[in-house]
Amino acid sequence: MFCREHVVQLHHRIDDIHAGGAELFIIGNGTPNFIEGFREKTKYEGSLYTDPSLASFRAAQLKRSMSANFNPLGLGRAVRALSRGHVQGRTQGDAAQQGGLVVVAPGGEVKYHHVSSGPGDLAPMAEVLRALQ
Amino acid sequence: MQSSALSELTVQDETGQPTRLGDLWSEQTAVLAFVRHFG
């Protein structure tokens, strides 16, 4: 699904992120035991965390909205994912919670803040990398 | 938003061990990618 695409996209640019003196941390919201499966699917070997409480998602001012998921593309992808056996149980996280991206410099300055408005609304990598300069 | 809203919160690694978010940007810039779910 989309979140996986996002991780794959970020992973491809990990060298650029490192070149900018930064480190990448992926934060999901399922239970910790789902991280391993996520790693296998995305081949992502970097830092993966989860926050089932969603407290950090709220603090990052990210959206929580079921309606954001209801677009034809998102639904089609969900149906396909389900048909392949990727059953999305509640342990994988909160289906209504949307994502986003925050870049924080040492000292705490927020260099970049992207609030996803729905599936597929990912932070443009060019903007993320510019925030590292 | 202010990073102080995030710094004292904790996230868990795959073994359930807590990590303080503020520690992630103590020595380098941190790119925090919040993903919708582990789908």
Backbone of each chain as nested JSON, in Angstrom:
{
  "chains": [
    {"id": "A", "residues": [
      {"number": 1, "name": "MET", "atoms": {"N": [0.851, -1.182, 0.0], "CA": [0.0, 0.0, 0.0], "C": [0.893, 1.24, 0.0]}},
      {"number": 2, "name": "PHE", "atoms": {"N": [0.319, 2.395, 0.107], "CA": [1.063, 3.64, -0.091], "C": [2.207, 3.851, 0.887]}},
      {"number": 3, "name": "CYS", "atoms": {"N": [1.957, 3.475, 2.118], "CA": [2.978, 3.742, 3.115], "C": [4.253, 2.999, 2.759]}},
      {"number": 4, "name": "ARG", "atoms": {"N": [4.077, 1.794, 2.162], "CA": [5.246, 1.01, 1.786], "C": [6.003, 1.71, 0.66]}},
      {"number": 5, "name": "GLU", "atoms": {"N": [5.242, 2.266, -0.282], "CA": [5.875, 3.01, -1.37], "C": [6.698, 4.159, -0.827]}},
      {"number": 6, "name": "HIS", "atoms": {"N": [6.154, 4.802, 0.187], "CA": [6.849, 5.936, 0.786], "C": [8.184, 5.5, 1.368]}},
      {"number": 7, "name": "VAL", "atoms": {"N": [8.162, 4.389, 2.078], "CA": [9.39, 3.888, 2.691], "C": [10.4, 3.51, 1.623]}},
      {"number": 8, "name": "VAL", "atoms": {"N": [9.927, 2.85, 0.564], "CA": [10.824, 2.458, -0.518], "C": [11.431, 3.701, -1.168]}},
      {"number": 9, "name": "GLN", "atoms": {"N": [10.589, 4.712, -1.376], "CA": [11.068, 5.96, -1.977], "C": [12.135, 6.626, -1.093]}},
      {"number": 10, "name": "LEU", "atoms": {"N": [11.86, 6.659, 0.195], "CA": [12.819, 7.264, 1.132], "C": [14.102, 6.457, 1.184]}},
      {"number": 11, "name": "HIS", "atoms": {"N": [13.939, 5.139, 1.155], "CA": [15.096, 4.256, 1.249], "C": [16.035, 4.464, 0.061]}},
      {"number": 12, "name": "HIS", "atoms": {"N": [15.446, 4.697, -1.111], "CA": [16.266, 4.922, -2.304], "C": [17.097, 6.186, -2.183]}},
      {"number": 13, "name": "ARG", "atoms": {"N": [16.639, 7.109, -1.348], "CA": [17.348, 8.376, -1.203], "C": [18.144, 8.438, 0.089]}},
      {"number": 14, "name": "ILE", "atoms": {"N": [18.35, 7.275, 0.722], "CA": [19.022, 7.271, 2.03], "C": [20.428, 7.858, 1.937]}},
      {"number": 15, "name": "ASP", "atoms": {"N": [21.109, 7.622, 0.821], "CA": [22.465, 8.172, 0.669], "C": [22.426, 9.697, 0.633]}},
      {"number": 16, "name": "ASP", "atoms": {"N": [21.393, 10.234, -0.025], "CA": [21.245, 11.688, -0.084], "C": [20.934, 12.255, 1.302]}},
      {"number": 17, "name": "ILE", "atoms": {"N": [20.119, 11.516, 2.051], "CA": [19.776, 11.954, 3.406], "C": [21.032, 11.942, 4.285]}},
      {"number": 18, "name": "HIS", "atoms": {"N": [21.822, 10.873, 4.148], "CA": [23.072, 10.796, 4.919], "C": [24.051, 11.885, 4.491]}},
      {"number": 19, "name": "ALA", "atoms": {"N": [24.087, 12.151, 3.186], "CA": [24.988, 13.194, 2.676], "C": [24.603, 14.552, 3.25]}},
      {"number": 20, "name": "GLY", "atoms": {"N": [23.334, 14.703, 3.595], "CA": [22.858, 15.944, 4.199], "C": [23.081, 15.968, 5.703]}},
      {"number": 21, "name": "GLY", "atoms": {"N": [23.801, 14.963, 6.202], "CA": [24.114, 14.919, 7.625], "C": [22.944, 14.504, 8.491]}},
      {"number": 22, "name": "ALA", "atoms": {"N": [21.987, 13.827, 7.886], "CA": [20.782, 13.453, 8.637], "C": [20.62, 11.932, 8.697]}},
      {"number": 23, "name": "GLU", "atoms": {"N": [19.728, 11.502, 9.555], "CA": [19.39, 10.084, 9.647], "C": [17.888, 9.943, 9.469]}},
      {"number": 24, "name": "LEU", "atoms": {"N": [17.494, 8.828, 8.857], "CA": [16.084, 8.571, 8.586], "C": [15.489, 7.636, 9.631]}},
      {"number": 25, "name": "PHE", "atoms": {"N": [14.331, 7.997, 10.153], "CA": [13.61, 7.154, 11.103], "C": [12.176, 6.989, 10.609]}},
      {"number": 26, "name": "ILE", "atoms": {"N": [11.774, 5.758, 10.418], "CA": [10.401, 5.468, 10.007], "C": [9.582, 5.164, 11.259]}},
      {"number": 27, "name": "ILE", "atoms": {"N": [8.433, 5.798, 11.38], "CA": [7.58, 5.576, 12.553], "C": [6.186, 5.16, 12.089]}},
      {"number": 28, "name": "GLY", "atoms": {"N": [5.817, 3.942, 12.428], "CA": [4.493, 3.441, 12.095], "C": [3.588, 3.504, 13.312]}},
      {"number": 29, "name": "ASN", "atoms": {"N": [2.441, 2.856, 13.243], "CA": [1.57, 2.882, 14.418], "C": [0.927, 1.539, 14.726]}},
      {"number": 30, "name": "GLY", "atoms": {"N": [1.477, 0.467, 14.16], "CA": [0.991, -0.873, 14.499], "C": [1.703, -1.392, 15.738]}},
      {"number": 31, "name": "THR", "atoms": {"N": [1.461, -2.642, 16.069], "CA": [2.15, -3.216, 17.217], "C": [3.597, -3.535, 16.829]}},
      {"number": 32, "name": "PRO", "atoms": {"N": [4.518, -3.545, 17.812], "CA": [5.939, -3.75, 17.495], "C": [6.216, -5.012, 16.681]}},
      {"number": 33, "name": "ASN", "atoms": {"N": [5.447, -6.087, 16.898], "CA": [5.743, -7.332, 16.196], "C": [5.41, -7.284, 14.71]}},
      {"number": 34, "name": "PHE", "atoms": {"N": [4.857, -6.161, 14.252], "CA": [4.604, -6.037, 12.822], "C": [5.799, -5.443, 12.083]}},
      {"number": 35, "name": "ILE", "atoms": {"N": [6.752, -4.918, 12.843], "CA": [7.89, -4.255, 12.217], "C": [8.686, -5.236, 11.352]}},
      {"number": 36, "name": "GLU", "atoms": {"N": [8.855, -6.451, 11.846], "CA": [9.672, -7.421, 11.116], "C": [9.101, -7.714, 9.726]}},
      {"number": 37, "name": "GLY", "atoms": {"N": [7.79, -7.927, 9.664], "CA": [7.152, -8.2, 8.379], "C": [7.259, -7.018, 7.431]}},
      {"number": 38, "name": "PHE", "atoms": {"N": [7.158, -5.836, 7.998], "CA": [7.274, -4.62, 7.221], "C": [8.682, -4.501, 6.633]}},
      {"number": 39, "name": "ARG", "atoms": {"N": [9.666, -4.861, 7.434], "CA": [11.059, -4.862, 6.988], "C": [11.254, -5.803, 5.798]}},
      {"number": 40, "name": "GLU", "atoms": {"N": [10.653, -6.995, 5.923], "CA": [10.813, -7.987, 4.849], "C": [10.203, -7.486, 3.55]}},
      {"number": 41, "name": "LYS", "atoms": {"N": [9.06, -6.855, 3.645], "CA": [8.356, -6.4, 2.444], "C": [9.069, -5.225, 1.789]}},
      {"number": 42, "name": "THR", "atoms": {"N": [9.624, -4.343, 2.604], "CA": [10.207, -3.117, 2.04], "C": [11.709, -3.231, 1.822]}},
      {"number": 43, "name": "LYS", "atoms": {"N": [12.345, -4.277, 2.411], "CA": [13.813, -4.44, 2.363], "C": [14.513, -3.264, 3.031]}},
      {"number": 44, "name": "TYR", "atoms": {"N": [13.779, -2.56, 3.858], "CA": [14.358, -1.411, 4.558], "C": [15.113, -1.898, 5.789]}},
      {"number": 45, "name": "GLU", "atoms": {"N": [16.385, -1.517, 5.886], "CA": [17.22, -2.012, 6.982], "C": [17.519, -0.946, 8.032]}},
      {"number": 46, "name": "GLY", "atoms": {"N": [16.978, 0.223, 7.83], "CA": [17.255, 1.326, 8.759], "C": [16.356, 1.294, 9.988]}},
      {"number": 47, "name": "SER", "atoms": {"N": [16.301, 2.412, 10.65], "CA": [15.576, 2.504, 11.912], "C": [14.067, 2.509, 11.701]}},
      {"number": 48, "name": "LEU", "atoms": {"N": [13.421, 1.599, 12.37], "CA": [11.962, 1.486, 12.299], "C": [11.4, 1.498, 13.713]}},
      {"number": 49, "name": "TYR", "atoms": {"N": [10.448, 2.364, 13.926], "CA": [9.799, 2.432, 15.235], "C": [8.288, 2.409, 15.042]}},
      {"number": 50, "name": "THR", "atoms": {"N": [7.597, 2.245, 16.154], "CA": [6.15, 2.313, 16.076], "C": [5.597, 3.028, 17.304]}},
      {"number": 51, "name": "ASP", "atoms": {"N": [4.457, 3.642, 17.125], "CA": [3.796, 4.347, 18.22], "C": [2.303, 4.04, 18.176]}},
      {"number": 52, "name": "PRO", "atoms": {"N": [1.921, 2.86, 18.723], "CA": [0.495, 2.48, 18.685], "C": [-0.388, 3.477, 19.435]}},
      {"number": 53, "name": "SER", "atoms": {"N": [0.173, 4.255, 20.34], "CA": [-0.625, 5.223, 21.092], "C": [-1.044, 6.401, 20.211]}},
      {"number": 54, "name": "LEU", "atoms": {"N": [-0.323, 6.587, 19.09], "CA": [-0.553, 7.7, 18.157], "C": [-0.225, 9.068, 18.761]}},
      {"number": 55, "name": "ALA", "atoms": {"N": [0.331, 9.087, 19.962], "CA": [0.623, 10.372, 20.621], "C": [1.58, 11.213, 19.78]}},
      {"number": 56, "name": "SER", "atoms": {"N": [2.59, 10.563, 19.188], "CA": [3.559, 11.328, 18.388], "C": [2.924, 11.811, 17.088]}},
      {"number": 57, "name": "PHE", "atoms": {"N": [1.982, 11.043, 16.544], "CA": [1.272, 11.471, 15.333], "C": [0.459, 12.73, 15.63]}},
      {"number": 58, "name": "ARG", "atoms": {"N": [-0.18, 12.731, 16.811], "CA": [-0.969, 13.901, 17.206], "C": [-0.049, 15.097, 17.437]}},
      {"number": 59, "name": "ALA", "atoms": {"N": [1.071, 14.848, 18.12], "CA": [2.002, 15.937, 18.426], "C": [2.59, 16.529, 17.144]}},
      {"number": 60, "name": "ALA", "atoms": {"N": [2.713, 15.689, 16.108], "CA": [3.231, 16.166, 14.823], "C": [2.119, 16.803, 13.991]}},
      {"number": 61, "name": "GLN", "atoms": {"N": [0.954, 16.91, 14.602], "CA": [-0.212, 17.574, 13.979], "C": [-0.655, 16.871, 12.7]}},
      {"number": 62, "name": "LEU", "atoms": {"N": [-0.519, 15.556, 12.685], "CA": [-0.932, 14.787, 11.511], "C": [-2.425, 14.506, 11.586]}},
      {"number": 63, "name": "LYS", "atoms": {"N": [-3.0, 14.242, 10.434], "CA": [-4.453, 14.11, 10.36], "C": [-4.916, 12.702, 10.714]}},
      {"number": 64, "name": "ARG", "atoms": {"N": [-6.114, 12.667, 11.233], "CA": [-6.761, 11.395, 11.478], "C": [-8.142, 11.502, 10.862]}},
      {"number": 65, "name": "SER", "atoms": {"N": [-8.313, 10.828, 9.734], "CA": [-9.548, 11.001, 8.982], "C": [-9.831, 9.787, 8.127]}},
      {"number": 66, "name": "MET", "atoms": {"N": [-10.979, 9.212, 8.316], "CA": [-11.368, 8.087, 7.466], "C": [-11.658, 8.579, 6.052]}},
      {"number": 67, "name": "SER", "atoms": {"N": [-12.26, 9.761, 5.931], "CA": [-12.688, 10.231, 4.617], "C": [-11.499, 10.419, 3.687]}},
      {"number": 68, "name": "ALA", "atoms": {"N": [-10.319, 10.694, 4.265], "CA": [-9.135, 10.881, 3.427], "C": [-8.797, 9.592, 2.673]}},
      {"number": 69, "name": "ASN", "atoms": {"N": [-9.233, 8.462, 3.229], "CA": [-8.92, 7.178, 2.582], "C": [-9.884, 6.853, 1.448]}},
      {"number": 70, "name": "PHE", "atoms": {"N": [-11.009, 7.53, 1.438], "CA": [-12.037, 7.167, 0.472], "C": [-11.86, 7.87, -0.857]}},
      {"number": 71, "name": "ASN", "atoms": {"N": [-10.854, 7.47, -1.583], "CA": [-10.775, 7.891, -2.975], "C": [-10.668, 6.609, -3.783]}},
      {"number": 72, "name": "PRO", "atoms": {"N": [-11.133, 6.633, -5.041], "CA": [-11.237, 5.393, -5.823], "C": [-9.908, 4.653, -5.95]}},
      {"number": 73, "name": "LEU", "atoms": {"N": [-8.814, 5.413, -6.111], "CA": [-7.513, 4.771, -6.25], "C": [-7.141, 4.035, -4.977]}},
      {"number": 74, "name": "GLY", "atoms": {"N": [-7.347, 4.724, -3.851], "CA": [-7.0, 4.119, -2.572], "C": [-7.807, 2.862, -2.315]}},
      {"number": 75, "name": "LEU", "atoms": {"N": [-9.077, 2.927, -2.651], "CA": [-9.952, 1.776, -2.429], "C": [-9.531, 0.615, -3.324]}},
      {"number": 76, "name": "GLY", "atoms": {"N": [-9.232, 0.91, -4.581], "CA": [-8.808, -0.141, -5.512], "C": [-7.558, -0.834, -5.019]}},
      {"number": 77, "name": "ARG", "atoms": {"N": [-6.634, -0.039, -4.54], "CA": [-5.392, -0.615, -4.038], "C": [-5.647, -1.456, -2.807]}},
      {"number": 78, "name": "ALA", "atoms": {"N": [-6.552, -0.994, -1.968], "CA": [-6.865, -1.73, -0.752], "C": [-7.471, -3.087, -1.101]}},
      {"number": 79, "name": "VAL", "atoms": {"N": [-8.359, -3.087, -2.095], "CA": [-9.002, -4.333, -2.504], "C": [-7.951, -5.295, -3.059]}},
      {"number": 80, "name": "ARG", "atoms": {"N": [-7.047, -4.764, -3.878], "CA": [-5.997, -5.61, -4.432], "C": [-5.091, -6.178, -3.333]}},
      {"number": 81, "name": "ALA", "atoms": {"N": [-4.766, -5.324, -2.373], "CA": [-3.908, -5.77, -1.283], "C": [-4.596, -6.884, -0.496]}},
      {"number": 82, "name": "LEU", "atoms": {"N": [-5.889, -6.706, -0.262], "CA": [-6.643, -7.715, 0.471], "C": [-6.694, -9.015, -0.307]}},
      {"number": 83, "name": "SER", "atoms": {"N": [-6.858, -8.911, -1.629], "CA": [-6.976, -10.109, -2.445], "C": [-5.655, -10.876, -2.49]}},
      {"number": 84, "name": "ARG", "atoms": {"N": [-4.573, -10.196, -2.227], "CA": [-3.272, -10.87, -2.187], "C": [-2.986, -11.429, -0.797]}},
      {"number": 85, "name": "GLY", "atoms": {"N": [-3.923, -11.246, 0.086], "CA": [-3.762, -11.821, 1.413], "C": [-3.202, -10.864, 2.444]}},
      {"number": 86, "name": "HIS", "atoms": {"N": [-3.035, -9.595, 2.051], "CA": [-2.557, -8.617, 3.023], "C": [-3.738, -8.102, 3.825]}},
      {"number": 87, "name": "VAL", "atoms": {"N": [-4.197, -8.924, 4.731], "CA": [-5.353, -8.523, 5.515], "C": [-4.92, -7.455, 6.51]}},
      {"number": 88, "name": "GLN", "atoms": {"N": [-5.625, -6.371, 6.464], "CA": [-5.256, -5.257, 7.325], "C": [-6.027, -5.327, 8.614]}},
      {"number": 89, "name": "GLY", "atoms": {"N": [-5.478, -6.01, 9.583], "CA": [-6.136, -6.121, 10.876], "C": [-5.821, -4.918, 11.731]}},
      {"number": 90, "name": "ARG", "atoms": {"N": [-6.463, -4.826, 12.857], "CA": [-6.265, -3.637, 13.681], "C": [-4.853, -3.57, 14.253]}},
      {"number": 91, "name": "THR", "atoms": {"N": [-4.171, -4.74, 14.302], "CA": [-2.822, -4.743, 14.847], "C": [-1.833, -4.034, 13.929]}},
      {"number": 92, "name": "GLN", "atoms": {"N": [-2.231, -3.799, 12.687], "CA": [-1.327, -3.102, 11.782], "C": [-1.401, -1.6, 11.942]}},
      {"number": 93, "name": "GLY", "atoms": {"N": [-2.281, -1.167, 12.739], "CA": [-2.356, 0.262, 12.985], "C": [-3.741, 0.819, 12.787]}},
      {"number": 94, "name": "ASP", "atoms": {"N": [-3.825, 2.103, 12.957], "CA": [-5.087, 2.809, 12.883], "C": [-5.343, 3.2, 11.427]}},
      {"number": 95, "name": "ALA", "atoms": {"N": [-6.384, 2.642, 10.832], "CA": [-6.65, 2.863, 9.408], "C": [-6.966, 4.317, 9.095]}},
      {"number": 96, "name": "ALA", "atoms": {"N": [-7.427, 5.059, 10.093], "CA": [-7.809, 6.446, 9.845], "C": [-6.631, 7.41, 9.981]}},
      {"number": 97, "name": "GLN", "atoms": {"N": [-5.541, 6.903, 10.568], "CA": [-4.413, 7.795, 10.809], "C": [-3.632, 8.049, 9.527]}},
      {"number": 98, "name": "GLN", "atoms": {"N": [-3.449, 9.333, 9.196], "CA": [-2.656, 9.7, 8.028], "C": [-1.211, 9.953, 8.466]}},
      {"number": 99, "name": "GLY", "atoms": {"N": [-0.33, 9.985, 7.483], "CA": [1.086, 10.134, 7.791], "C": [1.596, 11.55, 7.607]}},
      {"number": 100, "name": "GLY", "atoms": {"N": [2.898, 11.643, 7.557], "CA": [3.533, 12.937, 7.367], "C": [5.026, 12.827, 7.596]}},
      {"number": 101, "name": "LEU", "atoms": {"N": [5.703, 13.959, 7.515], "CA": [7.151, 13.925, 7.653], "C": [7.642, 15.19, 8.355]}},
      {"number": 102, "name": "VAL", "atoms": {"N": [8.542, 14.989, 9.316], "CA": [9.086, 16.104, 10.077], "C": [10.605, 16.006, 10.066]}},
      {"number": 103, "name": "VAL", "atoms": {"N": [11.28, 17.102, 9.752], "CA": [12.739, 17.156, 9.82], "C": [13.113, 18.056, 10.988]}},
      {"number": 104, "name": "VAL", "atoms": {"N": [13.862, 17.493, 11.946], "CA": [14.258, 18.258, 13.129], "C": [15.779, 18.291, 13.217]}},
      {"number": 105, "name": "ALA", "atoms": {"N": [16.336, 19.486, 13.36], "CA": [17.783, 19.653, 13.468], "C": [18.212, 19.518, 14.926]}},
      {"number": 106, "name": "PRO", "atoms": {"N": [19.496, 19.2, 15.155], "CA": [19.984, 19.178, 16.543], "C": [19.719, 20.547, 17.162]}},
      {"number": 107, "name": "GLY", "atoms": {"N": [19.222, 20.55, 18.361], "CA": [18.828, 21.826, 18.949], "C": [17.323, 22.02, 18.871]}},
      {"number": 108, "name": "GLY", "atoms": {"N": [16.687, 21.223, 17.996], "CA": [15.227, 21.197, 18.0], "C": [14.513, 22.017, 16.952]}},
      {"number": 109, "name": "GLU", "atoms": {"N": [15.262, 22.691, 16.089], "CA": [14.581, 23.485, 15.062], "C": [13.882, 22.582, 14.044]}},
      {"number": 110, "name": "VAL", "atoms": {"N": [12.601, 22.831, 13.8], "CA": [11.856, 22.069, 12.793], "C": [12.16, 22.677, 11.423]}},
      {"number": 111, "name": "LYS", "atoms": {"N": [12.87, 21.898, 10.589], "CA": [13.303, 22.409, 9.29], "C": [12.273, 22.155, 8.199]}},
      {"number": 112, "name": "TYR", "atoms": {"N": [11.397, 21.175, 8.448], "CA": [10.419, 20.817, 7.43], "C": [9.275, 20.067, 8.098]}},
      {"number": 113, "name": "HIS", "atoms": {"N": [8.063, 20.315, 7.617], "CA": [6.886, 19.68, 8.219], "C": [5.866, 19.445, 7.122]}},
      {"number": 114, "name": "HIS", "atoms": {"N": [5.599, 18.193, 6.824], "CA": [4.618, 17.863, 5.796], "C": [3.505, 17.037, 6.424]}},
      {"number": 115, "name": "VAL", "atoms": {"N": [2.281, 17.512, 6.267], "CA": [1.113, 16.785, 6.776], "C": [0.414, 16.146, 5.59]}},
      {"number": 116, "name": "SER", "atoms": {"N": [0.379, 14.829, 5.553], "CA": [-0.263, 14.136, 4.438], "C": [-1.773, 14.313, 4.51]}},
      {"number": 117, "name": "SER", "atoms": {"N": [-2.358, 14.658, 3.364], "CA": [-3.808, 14.843, 3.346], "C": [-4.537, 13.548, 3.026]}},
      {"number": 118, "name": "GLY", "atoms": {"N": [-3.784, 12.513, 2.68], "CA": [-4.429, 11.232, 2.395], "C": [-3.439, 10.289, 1.748]}},
      {"number": 119, "name": "PRO", "atoms": {"N": [-3.883, 9.069, 1.41], "CA": [-2.993, 8.09, 0.801], "C": [-2.344, 8.66, -0.464]}},
      {"number": 120, "name": "GLY", "atoms": {"N": [-1.065, 8.489, -0.587], "CA": [-0.382, 8.932, -1.797], "C": [0.113, 10.36, -1.736]}},
      {"number": 121, "name": "ASP", "atoms": {"N": [-0.292, 11.107, -0.718], "CA": [0.198, 12.48, -0.572], "C": [1.481, 12.435, 0.255]}},
      {"number": 122, "name": "LEU", "atoms": {"N": [2.592, 12.195, -0.452], "CA": [3.876, 12.023, 0.224], "C": [4.68, 13.313, 0.151]}},
      {"number": 123, "name": "ALA", "atoms": {"N": [5.536, 13.499, 1.133], "CA": [6.418, 14.667, 1.119], "C": [7.352, 14.556, -0.081]}},
      {"number": 124, "name": "PRO", "atoms": {"N": [7.407, 15.58, -0.948], "CA": [8.313, 15.518, -2.105], "C": [9.767, 15.417, -1.642]}},
      {"number": 125, "name": "MET", "atoms": {"N": [10.481, 14.429, -2.177], "CA": [11.86, 14.207, -1.732], "C": [12.732, 15.432, -1.947]}},
      {"number": 126, "name": "ALA", "atoms": {"N": [12.495, 16.169, -3.029], "CA": [13.32, 17.343, -3.308], "C": [13.194, 18.359, -2.167]}},
      {"number": 127, "name": "GLU", "atoms": {"N": [11.982, 18.485, -1.64], "CA": [11.762, 19.434, -0.536], "C": [12.429, 18.945, 0.742]}},
      {"number": 128, "name": "VAL", "atoms": {"N": [12.345, 17.63, 0.956], "CA": [12.966, 17.057, 2.154], "C": [14.479, 17.283, 2.11]}},
      {"number": 129, "name": "LEU", "atoms": {"N": [15.074, 17.002, 0.949], "CA": [16.528, 17.138, 0.819], "C": [16.954, 18.602, 0.918]}},
      {"number": 130, "name": "ARG", "atoms": {"N": [16.127, 19.508, 0.403], "CA": [16.446, 20.932, 0.494], "C": [16.465, 21.381, 1.957]}},
      {"number": 131, "name": "ALA", "atoms": {"N": [15.595, 20.771, 2.755], "CA": [15.535, 21.13, 4.178], "C": [16.803, 20.721, 4.922]}},
      {"number": 132, "name": "LEU", "atoms": {"N": [17.587, 19.817, 4.316], "CA": [18.818, 19.337, 4.967], "C": [20.006, 20.228, 4.65]}},
      {"number": 133, "name": "GLN", "atoms": {"N": [19.832, 21.126, 3.699], "CA": [20.975, 21.961, 3.283], "C": [21.243, 23.089, 4.277]}}
    ]},
    {"id": "B", "residues": [
      {"number": 1, "name": "MET", "atoms": {"N": [4.76, 23.81, 13.884], "CA": [4.834, 22.985, 15.096], "C": [6.202, 23.128, 15.761]}},
      {"number": 2, "name": "GLN", "atoms": {"N": [6.262, 22.813, 17.035], "CA": [7.512, 22.866, 17.788], "C": [7.988, 21.445, 18.075]}},
      {"number": 3, "name": "SER", "atoms": {"N": [9.299, 21.227, 17.973], "CA": [9.808, 19.88, 18.24], "C": [9.645, 19.498, 19.706]}},
      {"number": 4, "name": "SER", "atoms": {"N": [9.475, 20.512, 20.576], "CA": [9.294, 20.217, 22.002], "C": [8.028, 19.396, 22.244]}},
      {"number": 5, "name": "ALA", "atoms": {"N": [7.076, 19.486, 21.304], "CA": [5.847, 18.692, 21.432], "C": [6.138, 17.21, 21.257]}},
      {"number": 6, "name": "LEU", "atoms": {"N": [7.248, 16.918, 20.545], "CA": [7.595, 15.528, 20.246], "C": [8.7, 14.973, 21.147]}},
      {"number": 7, "name": "SER", "atoms": {"N": [9.585, 15.837, 21.611], "CA": [10.851, 15.372, 22.183], "C": [10.717, 14.436, 23.376]}},
      {"number": 8, "name": "GLU", "atoms": {"N": [9.693, 14.643, 24.201], "CA": [9.566, 13.793, 25.395], "C": [8.717, 12.548, 25.149]}},
      {"number": 9, "name": "LEU", "atoms": {"N": [8.165, 12.415, 23.954], "CA": [7.347, 11.24, 23.646], "C": [8.258, 10.065, 23.291]}},
      {"number": 10, "name": "THR", "atoms": {"N": [7.744, 8.853, 23.472], "CA": [8.545, 7.676, 23.156], "C": [7.877, 6.85, 22.066]}},
      {"number": 11, "name": "VAL", "atoms": {"N": [8.734, 6.194, 21.282], "CA": [8.276, 5.229, 20.284], "C": [8.927, 3.887, 20.63]}},
      {"number": 12, "name": "GLN", "atoms": {"N": [8.427, 2.814, 20.059], "CA": [8.95, 1.489, 20.39], "C": [9.666, 0.877, 19.197]}},
      {"number": 13, "name": "ASP", "atoms": {"N": [10.736, 0.137, 19.494], "CA": [11.378, -0.618, 18.416], "C": [10.689, -1.98, 18.3]}},
      {"number": 14, "name": "GLU", "atoms": {"N": [11.231, -2.865, 17.455], "CA": [10.516, -4.122, 17.208], "C": [10.452, -5.054, 18.415]}},
      {"number": 15, "name": "THR", "atoms": {"N": [11.291, -4.803, 19.424], "CA": [11.209, -5.615, 20.631], "C": [10.351, -4.939, 21.697]}},
      {"number": 16, "name": "GLY", "atoms": {"N": [9.798, -3.77, 21.356], "CA": [8.951, -3.065, 22.305], "C": [9.721, -2.109, 23.204]}},
      {"number": 17, "name": "GLN", "atoms": {"N": [11.055, -2.022, 22.997], "CA": [11.875, -1.116, 23.801], "C": [11.573, 0.342, 23.439]}},
      {"number": 18, "name": "PRO", "atoms": {"N": [11.394, 1.179, 24.459], "CA": [11.076, 2.587, 24.171], "C": [12.3, 3.414, 23.79]}},
      {"number": 19, "name": "THR", "atoms": {"N": [12.101, 4.328, 22.864], "CA": [13.124, 5.302, 22.488], "C": [12.503, 6.673, 22.587]}},
      {"number": 20, "name": "ARG", "atoms": {"N": [13.204, 7.583, 23.24], "CA": [12.722, 8.958, 23.367], "C": [12.961, 9.672, 22.049]}},
      {"number": 21, "name": "LEU", "atoms": {"N": [11.929, 10.29, 21.507], "CA": [12.061, 10.933, 20.191], "C": [13.141, 12.016, 20.184]}},
      {"number": 22, "name": "GLY", "atoms": {"N": [13.243, 12.773, 21.263], "CA": [14.234, 13.841, 21.325], "C": [15.662, 13.331, 21.152]}},
      {"number": 23, "name": "ASP", "atoms": {"N": [15.894, 12.055, 21.516], "CA": [17.239, 11.482, 21.364], "C": [17.605, 11.314, 19.889]}},
      {"number": 24, "name": "LEU", "atoms": {"N": [16.601, 11.233, 19.022], "CA": [16.879, 10.977, 17.607], "C": [17.545, 12.172, 16.937]}},
      {"number": 25, "name": "TRP", "atoms": {"N": [17.299, 13.385, 17.443], "CA": [17.927, 14.554, 16.82], "C": [18.914, 15.238, 17.768]}},
      {"number": 26, "name": "SER", "atoms": {"N": [19.41, 14.486, 18.763], "CA": [20.356, 15.099, 19.698], "C": [21.711, 15.343, 19.055]}},
      {"number": 27, "name": "GLU", "atoms": {"N": [22.09, 14.487, 18.1], "CA": [23.437, 14.617, 17.511], "C": [23.431, 14.841, 16.014]}},
      {"number": 28, "name": "GLN", "atoms": {"N": [22.289, 14.608, 15.376], "CA": [22.234, 14.83, 13.934], "C": [20.81, 15.233, 13.578]}},
      {"number": 29, "name": "THR", "atoms": {"N": [20.631, 15.741, 12.395], "CA": [19.287, 16.063, 11.932], "C": [18.517, 14.762, 11.732]}},
      {"number": 30, "name": "ALA", "atoms": {"N": [17.29, 14.747, 12.174], "CA": [16.462, 13.549, 12.044], "C": [15.333, 13.782, 11.044]}},
      {"number": 31, "name": "VAL", "atoms": {"N": [15.208, 12.857, 10.103], "CA": [14.078, 12.84, 9.184], "C": [13.086, 11.818, 9.747]}},
      {"number": 32, "name": "LEU", "atoms": {"N": [11.995, 12.297, 10.305], "CA": [10.983, 11.412, 10.895], "C": [9.869, 11.216, 9.887]}},
      {"number": 33, "name": "ALA", "atoms": {"N": [9.777, 10.008, 9.368], "CA": [8.725, 9.711, 8.392], "C": [7.624, 8.923, 9.1]}},
      {"number": 34, "name": "PHE", "atoms": {"N": [6.511, 9.575, 9.337], "CA": [5.369, 8.915, 9.97], "C": [4.565, 8.228, 8.88]}},
      {"number": 35, "name": "VAL", "atoms": {"N": [4.454, 6.915, 8.963], "CA": [3.733, 6.185, 7.915], "C": [2.355, 5.785, 8.425]}},
      {"number": 36, "name": "ARG", "atoms": {"N": [1.44, 5.628, 7.494], "CA": [0.031, 5.434, 7.843], "C": [-0.176, 4.134, 8.617]}},
      {"number": 37, "name": "HIS", "atoms": {"N": [0.423, 3.094, 8.158], "CA": [0.31, 1.813, 8.858], "C": [1.318, 0.869, 8.25]}},
      {"number": 38, "name": "PHE", "atoms": {"N": [1.58, -0.208, 8.921], "CA": [2.518, -1.183, 8.386], "C": [1.807, -2.087, 7.387]}},
      {"number": 39, "name": "GLY", "atoms": {"N": [1.329, -1.527, 6.315], "CA": [0.579, -2.317, 5.338], "C": [1.467, -2.955, 4.314]}}
    ]}
  ]
}
